[in-house]
Amino acid sequence: MKSLAKKMHRFLVSEDGPTAVEYAVMLALIVIVCLTAISAIGTNASSTFQGVADQL
């Protein structure tokens, strides 16, 4: 029984789990921002190239 209590205490004190979750959330947010930026840049570039093609 004492071993189970020790393991539970070690699990509750350990910060590995929450740290991994924080990194996963941060990574997800970075990916979302990158995809949004790439999409916006692609749309702007497309309209610019279309404007140049229309002028030619």
C-alpha positions as a Markdown table, in Angstrom:
| # | Residue | x | y | z |
|---|---|---|---|---|
| 1 | Met | 0.0 | 0.0 | 0.0 |
| 2 | Lys | 2.9 | 2.3 | 0.8 |
| 3 | Ser | 4.3 | 1.7 | -2.7 |
| 4 | Leu | 1.0 | 2.8 | -4.3 |
| 5 | Ala | 1.0 | 6.0 | -2.2 |
| 6 | Lys | 4.5 | 6.8 | -3.2 |
| 7 | Lys | 3.7 | 6.3 | -6.9 |
| 8 | Met | 0.6 | 8.5 | -6.6 |
| 9 | His | 2.6 | 11.2 | -4.9 |
| 10 | Arg | 5.4 | 11.0 | -7.6 |
| 11 | Phe | 2.7 | 11.2 | -10.3 |
| 12 | Leu | 1.0 | 14.2 | -8.8 |
| 13 | Val | 4.3 | 16.1 | -8.2 |
| 14 | Ser | 5.7 | 15.3 | -11.6 |
| 15 | Glu | 5.4 | 18.2 | -14.1 |
| 16 | Asp | 6.2 | 16.2 | -17.3 |
| 17 | Gly | 2.6 | 15.7 | -18.3 |
| 18 | Pro | 1.4 | 19.4 | -18.0 |
| 19 | Thr | 4.6 | 20.5 | -19.8 |
| 20 | Ala | 4.0 | 18.2 | -22.7 |
| 21 | Val | 0.4 | 19.5 | -23.0 |
| 22 | Glu | 1.5 | 23.1 | -22.9 |
| 23 | Tyr | 4.0 | 22.4 | -25.7 |
| 24 | Ala | 1.3 | 20.6 | -27.8 |
| 25 | Val | -1.1 | 23.6 | -27.4 |
| 26 | Met | 1.7 | 26.0 | -28.3 |
| 27 | Leu | 2.6 | 24.0 | -31.4 |
| 28 | Ala | -1.0 | 23.8 | -32.5 |
| 29 | Leu | -1.4 | 27.6 | -32.2 |
| 30 | Ile | 1.8 | 28.2 | -34.2 |
| 31 | Val | 0.7 | 25.8 | -36.9 |
| 32 | Ile | -2.7 | 27.6 | -37.1 |
| 33 | Val | -1.0 | 31.0 | -37.4 |
| 34 | Cys | 1.4 | 29.7 | -40.1 |
| 35 | Leu | -1.4 | 28.2 | -42.1 |
| 36 | Thr | -3.5 | 31.4 | -41.9 |
| 37 | Ala | -0.5 | 33.6 | -42.9 |
| 38 | Ile | 0.4 | 31.3 | -45.8 |
| 39 | Ser | -3.2 | 31.4 | -47.0 |
| 40 | Ala | -3.4 | 35.2 | -46.9 |
| 41 | Ile | 0.0 | 35.6 | -48.7 |
| 42 | Gly | -1.1 | 33.1 | -51.3 |
| 43 | Thr | -4.4 | 35.0 | -51.9 |
| 44 | Asn | -2.5 | 38.3 | -52.2 |
| 45 | Ala | 0.1 | 36.9 | -54.5 |
| 46 | Ser | -2.6 | 35.4 | -56.7 |
| 47 | Ser | -4.5 | 38.7 | -57.0 |
| 48 | Thr | -1.2 | 40.6 | -57.8 |
| 49 | Phe | -0.2 | 38.1 | -60.5 |
| 50 | Gln | -3.7 | 38.3 | -62.0 |
| 51 | Gly | -3.5 | 42.1 | -62.0 |
| 52 | Val | -0.2 | 41.9 | -63.9 |
| 53 | Ala | -1.6 | 39.4 | -66.3 |
| 54 | Asp | -4.6 | 41.6 | -67.0 |
| 55 | Gln | -2.4 | 44.5 | -67.8 |
| 56 | Leu | -0.4 | 42.5 | -70.3 |
